[in-house]
Amino acid sequence: MTFMKLGALSLAVCMGMGMTATTALASTEVKLGYALAPTSHYGVAADKLKDVVEAETNGEFTFSMYPSSGLGGEREVIEGLQLGTVEATIVSSGTLANFVPETGVFDIPFLFRDLGHARRVLDGPIGQEILTKFTDQGLVALAWGEQGFRHVTNNRNQIAEPKDMAGMKLRTMENPVHIEAFETLGAAPTPMAWPEVISALQQGTIDGQENPLSVITSAKLYEVQKYLTLTGHVYSPAMILVSKIFWDGLSDDQKAAFAKGAKEASTAMRAFVSDVETKGVEQLKAAGMEVGTLTPEARAEFQKALAPAYAHYAETYGQPLIDAIIATQ
């Protein structure tokens, strides 16, 4: 190889390395934290968001995933978004009411008929209007995700009527609507961040907890809980959030990429939940859990027992809004 050819080759290699370095420097890190395992519905949504955004922006962003509460509890992560130290998260509705109180209306027990009803409300005017309220809190709500209907697990007894919950030490999310409901039913709700729950169940600090099948299966709660009652007492949405500080620094094309990614992530999450709702019960039975189901008569008894809480929810959120949700077809 001649000296000139060698020089030209060296120049080309250096230029290529320079371009690679420039591309790497131009890539912006997106720290995405969530509470559950990578194999959960949160993990599925996080991977979809990452894939879509990276493809749509030609690698302008690099996602760093922090599953299993790797960045802390949900409230801590949301506060990180407000500060701009975390770029994105997928969260339950557990702490959302602390930032936008209106989100609490969706946590009213026995409000939704089924998954289809809940999804139509969240994707319609009511749900989309609530998403816009996060901007004032330093957050951008890109889409509603989903966990599914919540059920009770415990190590004390099967639940067939409200009195079976009397005195039960039950872990709840840091959600005032849920806490009031269980207090009204005579249980002893114990707000607790998710990272503490498994050890608390193992140690007997609490009797049980309540979560959708998507969480009960992915977190392997059958390893620390004996009874599952399919109460379906609350529909549990999730949300895909990004930091407003981060969002305001994006171009319109980049914002469009994140919006598209969030929409596809929501679709993937809902598909996961639908699958678990179909197969999860048999999986948990096979793992050794004793599974019971509330009869229609028992559900009516629970609703009757919750009458004082319902009156307070109407004062808080307005009966017209609650009626509009119920009437959504």
Buried (B, 14 or more C-beta within 10 A) or exposed (E): EEEEEEEEEEEEEEEEEEEEEEEEEEEBEBBBBBBBBBEBBBBBBBBBBBBBBBEBBEEBBEBEBBBBBBBBBBBBBBBBBBEBEBBBBBBBBBBBBBBBEBBBBBBBBBBBEEBEBBBBBBEEEBBBEBBEBBEEBBBBBBBBBBBBBBBBBBBBBBBBEBEBBEEBBBBBBBBBBBBBBBBBBBBBBBBBBBBBBBEBBEEEBBBBBBBBBBBBBBBEBBEBBBBBBBBBBBBBBBBBBBBBBBBEEBEEEBBEBBBBBBBBBBBBBBEBBBEBBEEBBEBBEEEEBEBBBBEEEBBEBBBEBBEEBBEEBBEBBEEEBBEBBEEBE
